[in-house]
């Protein structure tokens, strides 16, 4: 039972973190990210919630979803704080642009080939 609950929490954290990641990208990369990745993550999030509802009590499911969402939001907050302290604005912009173009290239590559 503990392994099932841990897998439920892992699914919630994984899918919500990918959903949350979409807000980081610019508009052009955000649209591609939304179309190809976020839709699947929302489906995964809903399925994980359904899995929790079917295997555990409603109270345990709500607690698990709440814990998962809180952990992801706290993690993003701490990571943002760390990155802003460690790097200057120019370095962050360069890395973000490189990451966005790489993401666009990989999605186009996997769709076409």
Chimera marker file (.cmm) of the C-alpha trace (Angstrom):
<marker_set name="trace">
<marker id="1" x="0.000" y="0.000" z="0.000" r="1" g="1" b="0" radius="0.5"/>
<marker id="2" x="2.877" y="2.368" z="0.764" r="1" g="1" b="0" radius="0.5"/>
<marker id="3" x="4.451" y="1.682" z="-2.627" r="1" g="1" b="0" radius="0.5"/>
<marker id="4" x="1.142" y="2.515" z="-4.337" r="1" g="1" b="0" radius="0.5"/>
<marker id="5" x="0.867" y="5.789" z="-2.425" r="1" g="1" b="0" radius="0.5"/>
<marker id="6" x="4.475" y="6.734" z="-3.209" r="1" g="1" b="0" radius="0.5"/>
<marker id="7" x="3.860" y="6.023" z="-6.902" r="1" g="1" b="0" radius="0.5"/>
<marker id="8" x="0.705" y="8.164" z="-6.703" r="1" g="1" b="0" radius="0.5"/>
<marker id="9" x="2.684" y="11.057" z="-5.162" r="1" g="1" b="0" radius="0.5"/>
<marker id="10" x="5.439" y="10.634" z="-7.746" r="1" g="1" b="0" radius="0.5"/>
<marker id="11" x="2.904" y="10.835" z="-10.577" r="1" g="1" b="0" radius="0.5"/>
<marker id="12" x="1.321" y="13.952" z="-9.098" r="1" g="1" b="0" radius="0.5"/>
<marker id="13" x="4.669" y="15.687" z="-8.552" r="1" g="1" b="0" radius="0.5"/>
<marker id="14" x="6.009" y="14.694" z="-11.976" r="1" g="1" b="0" radius="0.5"/>
<marker id="15" x="2.963" y="15.796" z="-13.967" r="1" g="1" b="0" radius="0.5"/>
<marker id="16" x="2.402" y="19.037" z="-12.038" r="1" g="1" b="0" radius="0.5"/>
<marker id="17" x="6.066" y="20.023" z="-12.311" r="1" g="1" b="0" radius="0.5"/>
<marker id="18" x="5.886" y="19.715" z="-16.096" r="1" g="1" b="0" radius="0.5"/>
<marker id="19" x="2.638" y="21.718" z="-16.125" r="1" g="1" b="0" radius="0.5"/>
<marker id="20" x="4.306" y="24.391" z="-13.976" r="1" g="1" b="0" radius="0.5"/>
<marker id="21" x="7.376" y="24.450" z="-16.248" r="1" g="1" b="0" radius="0.5"/>
<marker id="22" x="5.273" y="25.804" z="-19.112" r="1" g="1" b="0" radius="0.5"/>
<marker id="23" x="5.016" y="29.216" z="-17.425" r="1" g="1" b="0" radius="0.5"/>
<marker id="24" x="8.791" y="29.705" z="-17.643" r="1" g="1" b="0" radius="0.5"/>
<marker id="25" x="9.023" y="29.715" z="-21.436" r="1" g="1" b="0" radius="0.5"/>
<marker id="26" x="8.455" y="32.611" z="-23.829" r="1" g="1" b="0" radius="0.5"/>
<marker id="27" x="5.313" y="32.815" z="-25.968" r="1" g="1" b="0" radius="0.5"/>
<marker id="28" x="6.709" y="30.993" z="-29.039" r="1" g="1" b="0" radius="0.5"/>
<marker id="29" x="8.238" y="28.134" z="-27.062" r="1" g="1" b="0" radius="0.5"/>
<marker id="30" x="5.281" y="28.175" z="-24.672" r="1" g="1" b="0" radius="0.5"/>
<marker id="31" x="2.842" y="27.454" z="-27.498" r="1" g="1" b="0" radius="0.5"/>
<marker id="32" x="4.848" y="24.481" z="-28.731" r="1" g="1" b="0" radius="0.5"/>
<marker id="33" x="5.381" y="23.308" z="-25.156" r="1" g="1" b="0" radius="0.5"/>
<marker id="34" x="1.656" y="23.666" z="-24.463" r="1" g="1" b="0" radius="0.5"/>
<marker id="35" x="0.588" y="21.748" z="-27.566" r="1" g="1" b="0" radius="0.5"/>
<marker id="36" x="2.968" y="18.811" z="-27.262" r="1" g="1" b="0" radius="0.5"/>
<marker id="37" x="3.888" y="18.407" z="-23.621" r="1" g="1" b="0" radius="0.5"/>
<marker id="38" x="1.449" y="20.149" z="-21.297" r="1" g="1" b="0" radius="0.5"/>
<marker id="39" x="-1.626" y="18.399" z="-22.718" r="1" g="1" b="0" radius="0.5"/>
<marker id="40" x="-0.078" y="15.030" z="-21.904" r="1" g="1" b="0" radius="0.5"/>
<marker id="41" x="0.925" y="16.260" z="-18.449" r="1" g="1" b="0" radius="0.5"/>
<marker id="42" x="-2.619" y="17.416" z="-17.651" r="1" g="1" b="0" radius="0.5"/>
<marker id="43" x="-3.868" y="13.993" z="-18.729" r="1" g="1" b="0" radius="0.5"/>
<marker id="44" x="-1.245" y="12.354" z="-16.517" r="1" g="1" b="0" radius="0.5"/>
<marker id="45" x="-2.235" y="14.589" z="-13.608" r="1" g="1" b="0" radius="0.5"/>
<marker id="46" x="-5.926" y="13.703" z="-13.974" r="1" g="1" b="0" radius="0.5"/>
<marker id="47" x="-5.131" y="9.991" z="-14.290" r="1" g="1" b="0" radius="0.5"/>
<marker id="48" x="-2.933" y="10.157" z="-11.187" r="1" g="1" b="0" radius="0.5"/>
<marker id="49" x="-5.777" y="11.818" z="-9.276" r="1" g="1" b="0" radius="0.5"/>
<marker id="50" x="-8.163" y="9.118" z="-10.487" r="1" g="1" b="0" radius="0.5"/>
<marker id="51" x="-5.655" y="6.433" z="-9.473" r="1" g="1" b="0" radius="0.5"/>
<marker id="52" x="-5.495" y="7.974" z="-6.008" r="1" g="1" b="0" radius="0.5"/>
<marker id="53" x="-9.286" y="8.168" z="-5.782" r="1" g="1" b="0" radius="0.5"/>
<marker id="54" x="-9.722" y="4.516" z="-6.782" r="1" g="1" b="0" radius="0.5"/>
<marker id="55" x="-6.991" y="3.115" z="-4.520" r="1" g="1" b="0" radius="0.5"/>
<marker id="56" x="-7.168" y="5.346" z="-1.445" r="1" g="1" b="0" radius="0.5"/>
<marker id="57" x="-9.706" y="7.337" z="0.494" r="1" g="1" b="0" radius="0.5"/>
<marker id="58" x="-10.774" y="10.739" z="-0.769" r="1" g="1" b="0" radius="0.5"/>
<marker id="59" x="-9.004" y="12.319" z="2.204" r="1" g="1" b="0" radius="0.5"/>
<marker id="60" x="-5.713" y="10.588" z="1.359" r="1" g="1" b="0" radius="0.5"/>
<marker id="61" x="-6.060" y="11.596" z="-2.277" r="1" g="1" b="0" radius="0.5"/>
<marker id="62" x="-6.684" y="15.258" z="-1.466" r="1" g="1" b="0" radius="0.5"/>
<marker id="63" x="-3.790" y="15.287" z="1.001" r="1" g="1" b="0" radius="0.5"/>
<marker id="64" x="-1.506" y="13.707" z="-1.620" r="1" g="1" b="0" radius="0.5"/>
<marker id="65" x="-2.491" y="16.178" z="-4.333" r="1" g="1" b="0" radius="0.5"/>
<marker id="66" x="-2.050" y="19.098" z="-1.929" r="1" g="1" b="0" radius="0.5"/>
<marker id="67" x="1.367" y="17.860" z="-0.788" r="1" g="1" b="0" radius="0.5"/>
<marker id="68" x="2.477" y="17.306" z="-4.389" r="1" g="1" b="0" radius="0.5"/>
<marker id="69" x="1.411" y="20.767" z="-5.531" r="1" g="1" b="0" radius="0.5"/>
<marker id="70" x="3.004" y="22.420" z="-2.486" r="1" g="1" b="0" radius="0.5"/>
<marker id="71" x="6.294" y="20.552" z="-3.003" r="1" g="1" b="0" radius="0.5"/>
<marker id="72" x="6.469" y="21.598" z="-6.655" r="1" g="1" b="0" radius="0.5"/>
<marker id="73" x="5.674" y="25.249" z="-5.875" r="1" g="1" b="0" radius="0.5"/>
<marker id="74" x="8.216" y="25.361" z="-3.045" r="1" g="1" b="0" radius="0.5"/>
<marker id="75" x="10.810" y="23.690" z="-5.272" r="1" g="1" b="0" radius="0.5"/>
<marker id="76" x="10.244" y="26.193" z="-8.077" r="1" g="1" b="0" radius="0.5"/>
<marker id="77" x="10.438" y="29.111" z="-5.627" r="1" g="1" b="0" radius="0.5"/>
<marker id="78" x="13.719" y="27.910" z="-4.114" r="1" g="1" b="0" radius="0.5"/>
<marker id="79" x="15.198" y="27.111" z="-7.522" r="1" g="1" b="0" radius="0.5"/>
<marker id="80" x="14.261" y="30.562" z="-8.837" r="1" g="1" b="0" radius="0.5"/>
<marker id="81" x="15.805" y="32.195" z="-5.777" r="1" g="1" b="0" radius="0.5"/>
<marker id="82" x="19.014" y="30.158" z="-6.164" r="1" g="1" b="0" radius="0.5"/>
<marker id="83" x="19.337" y="30.853" z="-9.889" r="1" g="1" b="0" radius="0.5"/>
<marker id="84" x="18.790" y="34.585" z="-9.423" r="1" g="1" b="0" radius="0.5"/>
<marker id="85" x="21.523" y="34.692" z="-6.759" r="1" g="1" b="0" radius="0.5"/>
<marker id="86" x="23.969" y="32.543" z="-8.712" r="1" g="1" b="0" radius="0.5"/>
<marker id="87" x="23.684" y="34.084" z="-12.201" r="1" g="1" b="0" radius="0.5"/>
<marker id="88" x="23.174" y="37.560" z="-13.601" r="1" g="1" b="0" radius="0.5"/>
<marker id="89" x="20.245" y="38.509" z="-15.847" r="1" g="1" b="0" radius="0.5"/>
<marker id="90" x="22.246" y="38.251" z="-19.084" r="1" g="1" b="0" radius="0.5"/>
<marker id="91" x="23.428" y="34.714" z="-18.350" r="1" g="1" b="0" radius="0.5"/>
<marker id="92" x="19.894" y="33.621" z="-17.478" r="1" g="1" b="0" radius="0.5"/>
<marker id="93" x="18.519" y="35.124" z="-20.727" r="1" g="1" b="0" radius="0.5"/>
<marker id="94" x="21.199" y="33.426" z="-22.842" r="1" g="1" b="0" radius="0.5"/>
<marker id="95" x="20.621" y="30.039" z="-21.227" r="1" g="1" b="0" radius="0.5"/>
<marker id="96" x="16.837" y="30.389" z="-21.453" r="1" g="1" b="0" radius="0.5"/>
<marker id="97" x="17.021" y="31.286" z="-25.163" r="1" g="1" b="0" radius="0.5"/>
<marker id="98" x="19.348" y="28.373" z="-25.869" r="1" g="1" b="0" radius="0.5"/>
<marker id="99" x="17.075" y="25.981" z="-23.974" r="1" g="1" b="0" radius="0.5"/>
<marker id="100" x="13.927" y="27.247" z="-25.745" r="1" g="1" b="0" radius="0.5"/>
<marker id="101" x="15.436" y="26.930" z="-29.233" r="1" g="1" b="0" radius="0.5"/>
<marker id="102" x="16.773" y="23.479" z="-28.378" r="1" g="1" b="0" radius="0.5"/>
<marker id="103" x="13.321" y="22.440" z="-27.202" r="1" g="1" b="0" radius="0.5"/>
<marker id="104" x="11.684" y="23.766" z="-30.374" r="1" g="1" b="0" radius="0.5"/>
<marker id="105" x="14.276" y="21.975" z="-32.514" r="1" g="1" b="0" radius="0.5"/>
<marker id="106" x="13.811" y="18.667" z="-30.686" r="1" g="1" b="0" radius="0.5"/>
<marker id="107" x="10.030" y="18.775" z="-30.937" r="1" g="1" b="0" radius="0.5"/>
<marker id="108" x="10.155" y="19.619" z="-34.651" r="1" g="1" b="0" radius="0.5"/>
<marker id="109" x="12.743" y="16.880" z="-35.181" r="1" g="1" b="0" radius="0.5"/>
<marker id="110" x="10.659" y="14.223" z="-33.418" r="1" g="1" b="0" radius="0.5"/>
<marker id="111" x="7.458" y="15.287" z="-35.193" r="1" g="1" b="0" radius="0.5"/>
<marker id="112" x="9.026" y="15.245" z="-38.672" r="1" g="1" b="0" radius="0.5"/>
<marker id="113" x="11.283" y="12.237" z="-38.307" r="1" g="1" b="0" radius="0.5"/>
<link id1="1" id2="2" r="1" g="1" b="0" radius="0.2"/>
<link id1="2" id2="3" r="1" g="1" b="0" radius="0.2"/>
<link id1="3" id2="4" r="1" g="1" b="0" radius="0.2"/>
<link id1="4" id2="5" r="1" g="1" b="0" radius="0.2"/>
<link id1="5" id2="6" r="1" g="1" b="0" radius="0.2"/>
<link id1="6" id2="7" r="1" g="1" b="0" radius="0.2"/>
<link id1="7" id2="8" r="1" g="1" b="0" radius="0.2"/>
<link id1="8" id2="9" r="1" g="1" b="0" radius="0.2"/>
<link id1="9" id2="10" r="1" g="1" b="0" radius="0.2"/>
<link id1="10" id2="11" r="1" g="1" b="0" radius="0.2"/>
<link id1="11" id2="12" r="1" g="1" b="0" radius="0.2"/>
<link id1="12" id2="13" r="1" g="1" b="0" radius="0.2"/>
<link id1="13" id2="14" r="1" g="1" b="0" radius="0.2"/>
<link id1="14" id2="15" r="1" g="1" b="0" radius="0.2"/>
<link id1="15" id2="16" r="1" g="1" b="0" radius="0.2"/>
<link id1="16" id2="17" r="1" g="1" b="0" radius="0.2"/>
<link id1="17" id2="18" r="1" g="1" b="0" radius="0.2"/>
<link id1="18" id2="19" r="1" g="1" b="0" radius="0.2"/>
<link id1="19" id2="20" r="1" g="1" b="0" radius="0.2"/>
<link id1="20" id2="21" r="1" g="1" b="0" radius="0.2"/>
<link id1="21" id2="22" r="1" g="1" b="0" radius="0.2"/>
<link id1="22" id2="23" r="1" g="1" b="0" radius="0.2"/>
<link id1="23" id2="24" r="1" g="1" b="0" radius="0.2"/>
<link id1="24" id2="25" r="1" g="1" b="0" radius="0.2"/>
<link id1="25" id2="26" r="1" g="1" b="0" radius="0.2"/>
<link id1="26" id2="27" r="1" g="1" b="0" radius="0.2"/>
<link id1="27" id2="28" r="1" g="1" b="0" radius="0.2"/>
<link id1="28" id2="29" r="1" g="1" b="0" radius="0.2"/>
<link id1="29" id2="30" r="1" g="1" b="0" radius="0.2"/>
<link id1="30" id2="31" r="1" g="1" b="0" radius="0.2"/>
<link id1="31" id2="32" r="1" g="1" b="0" radius="0.2"/>
<link id1="32" id2="33" r="1" g="1" b="0" radius="0.2"/>
<link id1="33" id2="34" r="1" g="1" b="0" radius="0.2"/>
<link id1="34" id2="35" r="1" g="1" b="0" radius="0.2"/>
<link id1="35" id2="36" r="1" g="1" b="0" radius="0.2"/>
<link id1="36" id2="37" r="1" g="1" b="0" radius="0.2"/>
<link id1="37" id2="38" r="1" g="1" b="0" radius="0.2"/>
<link id1="38" id2="39" r="1" g="1" b="0" radius="0.2"/>
<link id1="39" id2="40" r="1" g="1" b="0" radius="0.2"/>
<link id1="40" id2="41" r="1" g="1" b="0" radius="0.2"/>
<link id1="41" id2="42" r="1" g="1" b="0" radius="0.2"/>
<link id1="42" id2="43" r="1" g="1" b="0" radius="0.2"/>
<link id1="43" id2="44" r="1" g="1" b="0" radius="0.2"/>
<link id1="44" id2="45" r="1" g="1" b="0" radius="0.2"/>
<link id1="45" id2="46" r="1" g="1" b="0" radius="0.2"/>
<link id1="46" id2="47" r="1" g="1" b="0" radius="0.2"/>
<link id1="47" id2="48" r="1" g="1" b="0" radius="0.2"/>
<link id1="48" id2="49" r="1" g="1" b="0" radius="0.2"/>
<link id1="49" id2="50" r="1" g="1" b="0" radius="0.2"/>
<link id1="50" id2="51" r="1" g="1" b="0" radius="0.2"/>
<link id1="51" id2="52" r="1" g="1" b="0" radius="0.2"/>
<link id1="52" id2="53" r="1" g="1" b="0" radius="0.2"/>
<link id1="53" id2="54" r="1" g="1" b="0" radius="0.2"/>
<link id1="54" id2="55" r="1" g="1" b="0" radius="0.2"/>
<link id1="55" id2="56" r="1" g="1" b="0" radius="0.2"/>
<link id1="56" id2="57" r="1" g="1" b="0" radius="0.2"/>
<link id1="57" id2="58" r="1" g="1" b="0" radius="0.2"/>
<link id1="58" id2="59" r="1" g="1" b="0" radius="0.2"/>
<link id1="59" id2="60" r="1" g="1" b="0" radius="0.2"/>
<link id1="60" id2="61" r="1" g="1" b="0" radius="0.2"/>
<link id1="61" id2="62" r="1" g="1" b="0" radius="0.2"/>
<link id1="62" id2="63" r="1" g="1" b="0" radius="0.2"/>
<link id1="63" id2="64" r="1" g="1" b="0" radius="0.2"/>
<link id1="64" id2="65" r="1" g="1" b="0" radius="0.2"/>
<link id1="65" id2="66" r="1" g="1" b="0" radius="0.2"/>
<link id1="66" id2="67" r="1" g="1" b="0" radius="0.2"/>
<link id1="67" id2="68" r="1" g="1" b="0" radius="0.2"/>
<link id1="68" id2="69" r="1" g="1" b="0" radius="0.2"/>
<link id1="69" id2="70" r="1" g="1" b="0" radius="0.2"/>
<link id1="70" id2="71" r="1" g="1" b="0" radius="0.2"/>
<link id1="71" id2="72" r="1" g="1" b="0" radius="0.2"/>
<link id1="72" id2="73" r="1" g="1" b="0" radius="0.2"/>
<link id1="73" id2="74" r="1" g="1" b="0" radius="0.2"/>
<link id1="74" id2="75" r="1" g="1" b="0" radius="0.2"/>
<link id1="75" id2="76" r="1" g="1" b="0" radius="0.2"/>
<link id1="76" id2="77" r="1" g="1" b="0" radius="0.2"/>
<link id1="77" id2="78" r="1" g="1" b="0" radius="0.2"/>
<link id1="78" id2="79" r="1" g="1" b="0" radius="0.2"/>
<link id1="79" id2="80" r="1" g="1" b="0" radius="0.2"/>
<link id1="80" id2="81" r="1" g="1" b="0" radius="0.2"/>
<link id1="81" id2="82" r="1" g="1" b="0" radius="0.2"/>
<link id1="82" id2="83" r="1" g="1" b="0" radius="0.2"/>
<link id1="83" id2="84" r="1" g="1" b="0" radius="0.2"/>
<link id1="84" id2="85" r="1" g="1" b="0" radius="0.2"/>
<link id1="85" id2="86" r="1" g="1" b="0" radius="0.2"/>
<link id1="86" id2="87" r="1" g="1" b="0" radius="0.2"/>
<link id1="87" id2="88" r="1" g="1" b="0" radius="0.2"/>
<link id1="88" id2="89" r="1" g="1" b="0" radius="0.2"/>
<link id1="89" id2="90" r="1" g="1" b="0" radius="0.2"/>
<link id1="90" id2="91" r="1" g="1" b="0" radius="0.2"/>
<link id1="91" id2="92" r="1" g="1" b="0" radius="0.2"/>
<link id1="92" id2="93" r="1" g="1" b="0" radius="0.2"/>
<link id1="93" id2="94" r="1" g="1" b="0" radius="0.2"/>
<link id1="94" id2="95" r="1" g="1" b="0" radius="0.2"/>
<link id1="95" id2="96" r="1" g="1" b="0" radius="0.2"/>
<link id1="96" id2="97" r="1" g="1" b="0" radius="0.2"/>
<link id1="97" id2="98" r="1" g="1" b="0" radius="0.2"/>
<link id1="98" id2="99" r="1" g="1" b="0" radius="0.2"/>
<link id1="99" id2="100" r="1" g="1" b="0" radius="0.2"/>
<link id1="100" id2="101" r="1" g="1" b="0" radius="0.2"/>
<link id1="101" id2="102" r="1" g="1" b="0" radius="0.2"/>
<link id1="102" id2="103" r="1" g="1" b="0" radius="0.2"/>
<link id1="103" id2="104" r="1" g="1" b="0" radius="0.2"/>
<link id1="104" id2="105" r="1" g="1" b="0" radius="0.2"/>
<link id1="105" id2="106" r="1" g="1" b="0" radius="0.2"/>
<link id1="106" id2="107" r="1" g="1" b="0" radius="0.2"/>
<link id1="107" id2="108" r="1" g="1" b="0" radius="0.2"/>
<link id1="108" id2="109" r="1" g="1" b="0" radius="0.2"/>
<link id1="109" id2="110" r="1" g="1" b="0" radius="0.2"/>
<link id1="110" id2="111" r="1" g="1" b="0" radius="0.2"/>
<link id1="111" id2="112" r="1" g="1" b="0" radius="0.2"/>
<link id1="112" id2="113" r="1" g="1" b="0" radius="0.2"/>
</marker_set>
